[in-house]
Amino acid sequence: MTAKPISSNRSRRGTATVEFALVTPLLLLLLAAVVDFGMLLRTATCLTDAARAGAEYGSQNATTSQDIAGMKTAAANAEPGISGMTTTAVQSCQCSNGSTVSCGGSCGSGAVQIYVKVTTTATTAAAFTNSSLGYNGTISAAATLRAQ
């Protein structure tokens, strides 16, 4: 039975320490990027839900489709955790053939169809900025529904 030299065990431990020191920053960078992407995805999902809630309120009937403040309030109440969220809401009307018409007007090819569009926007800071990604910190979502 031959014993291994002590320097061999120390060399292996030293190699493992160097490998750990080289790999750890890369793993931490990858973990930070995953967390950053997850936060951006969460914000985008919340903005989409808020826009949908505002559009659902406005699409209830012709009266609520004119209630711009009510659509904004419904969107804000749907996602109170998103700070700095701005909401815009608009009402538009179309004929059945797709041509735009005044909401007080009439269509020769049928009834006027009323639509509401709610857009929510928020600014969120990314932990990592890279100009090649095309991300400027602003996330936006929109929902369009036809009024009943």
C-alpha angles and dihedrals in degrees: 000000000000123000121227116241115261092231090064092061091047090050092053092049091049091050092050090050092051092047090050091049091052098045100041097072091050092050092047090050091051091048091050091050091051092050091047092051090047092054092049091049091049091052092048091050092049091049091051091050091049093049091049092050091052092047092048090054092049094046095059094095143325092281096054090045087068094048099095093166090051092053090050091049092049090052093048092048092050093062112022091160095070108090119208095018115160123198132199125187130188136179120217135175134213139178120240090260090060099254117138117247136175111269089237092048133086138239125226091210099054141300125341111258115217119212131186125202123194120189123190124193133183136172119227129176119236118217089223123042121195122169092212091063093063094223114141100177098264122113121188136182132182137193127192123192135171117242116242 
